[in-house]
């Protein structure tokens, strides 16, 4: 009763300062009557539905009344028309809202401003759809109200669809991946959180838990709900509730110590609406909200807005009431309806109402449905409303194709001290930024301009900390992590049971502990051995138990394979791995003809040819100068062969005296040195190397054979060989430990063993090292994977540990841990290649030698030709006397025989003949000169 008296007094006070006619209930029209104002209507009626006793209603009502007064006093909008508004209180009840809406429709209103509640708006939308009356709601933010199902619903405030994407951008900005949504379980709450989930999924984040409570929840209900979410992993809470019950949640959260450091509270626009409506803000209320981040509708700071707010505050100073953003949207909603109606009438529209034959009174019923009439010009008036474009107190009033206000934007506030400060903005155009959205809208190249400004100012979080909270803790209120460790019976250097705390040891454990030490927060943990200790556990089952929440993580030599990554999250690999094929080795007996195996037949042939070729070239270059390369043809032939072969051992006794000969010999000896060294090394390898005892050369030959294959107990290799490589299960032999490996390989298929073992490379390297390299891998790794630590899906610890493992790798600590545990003797990973040395490995040397020989011969014969051309006819006569006369046939050109004879002469004889010819020509020249002087 007291509340109703307060509301009544509140309305009466406004009647004294704003001229206003409030229409009552009209008498119903007859079903067939039609009321028409064809031109120049004198009175136009609007309806206003709101909840008077609410945060938004108390702020919106003065704005609505002020807007009506301003429209009436305007000479350009609806001139000569009396604008009347009918105010009705819905009490935030869909049922009462429906009754009030029906009452408005009986008064032939052309538009309805309101309601505030999305639930009430959803119900009333069905009424206005039927009667063709636009519903201009400045408070219903439910995203689903924009559906085509409600064509006459026009939202004159921001759609929560955009607010939820703003929240998702904020979550992504701080790199949180999990949030808990706390909301009222009504249409607005459910649909808003649903959009938030979609927005987060686009940022690779998610809502891990939806904590909903009924609209009339008690403090006990809220306390139980907060206790429940406080036991969960995520510490990022998105609070999407009503202004009337939101502060109660913070009060309970403070009692539960959920407003301390480590927590993140993100409130939607309801919280700024509450704070803006209290002037000055209550000190106790502000103490509850320290560190909270909230979103508020962004209203451009204009003189028009400031003047209006000052006007309302000056008129209401006695009650000390402030106004939130919904007051501005309410004011603009009235002006939108007035401007649209003015445009509609100027375009020739009529205000007429017709009875709907589908609505008729029911005998015996008190409902007078026949009094409800349809606005004939409703469809045209609706299009006029949606086409309006003007600047109001809240900014630009213009609608897009989805009937949403253009340029949606929000202020991001950080509450602290006795007030709040703006840390940035969000707009659908530019995302997060510290620059005002209207500034960015002006930029032509905003897509590139805003990327460098996509940031926020620093935030003071709950607990008065400035470091961004990591946003999660370990579940079960900080209880230790349950970490499963394989209880291995072989290869215990990797992971094994230990007597001293923490009860496990090995390479994998040290890597895990070192990575945890790099994290900026402590990680309580408890190691639990998995397996009976008699045989290696099944690693697939171990990973499944982590996925089923029986363990929080698995630490050990767990291979990252496809089927496991589908159910758990792995860290960055800390040990590279891959499957290889291991086979035994035996000594190969040498053959009596092993000496010819280092070279191929082609290599042998080319080498022999070059020996003869180089010997011949050296003989040609030395024949005229070196007496050791002269003599009878038989002697010279023997000399060529002997010299060629003796260079193989660098034992040639003939000296070279010509420069060209020495050049060719030096290059050839270098070639011989390389050939000898290669031959020696290859022959040594052939005579001493171990060779494979079977025909298995890799995974392909192993698949094509029918011999048994050994695998490690518990390894994923069994499933891989059977499912992926289609190897018969009957061929797979499970081996428990290293001793079984050795025994099975040594016995072989004929002795009941295996032809080869397929296992991961780290195990194989340890095995070969401990067996003095008596076994060898063949082929290449046919899988590429690694070992990682397994965590439950979406565990943030997996991401942090991946970063820590990369840091261990970069600073060298990972290699130090490897060297501490895995001491091994290096063995060749593949069988020795028995391919012979071919010409392809030496053709470059032969090419260089051949080019050197060719150049030396060209230079030699060029010099011979020059000497031959210097001979005078007298010298040729002398030369003819020295040779037996066989033919007197004259010839003007030197014969080949003469040239060969000339080439065969000693160099000293040629030079002597050239000197004699030179002296003879000189003497003849002196005699001719004396005779010519005497005459």
PyMOL commands that set and color helices and strands:
alter all, ss='L'
color gray80, all
select helices_A, chain A and resi 2-17+55-73+94-106+118-131+143-146+160-173+187-201+219-230+246-255+270-276+283-288+303-315+325-346+369-371+378-386+437-442+446-449+451-453+475-478+507-517+539-547+562-565+594-596+601-622+627-629+633-649+659-688+699-704+717-724+729-731+738-747+749-751+761-770+796-811+813-821+839-841+843-869+873-882+896-904+907-934
alter helices_A, ss='H'
color red, helices_A
select strands_A, chain A and resi 35-37+43-50+82-89+111-114+134-137+153-155+178-184+206-213+236-240+264-267+293-297+351-355+373-375+390-392+395-397+409-416+419-427+431-433+481-486+496-497+504-505+525-530+553-554+568-570+575-577+579-587+690-692+709-712+732-735+756-760+775-778+785-787+790-792
alter strands_A, ss='S'
color yellow, strands_A
deselect
rebuild
show_as cartoon
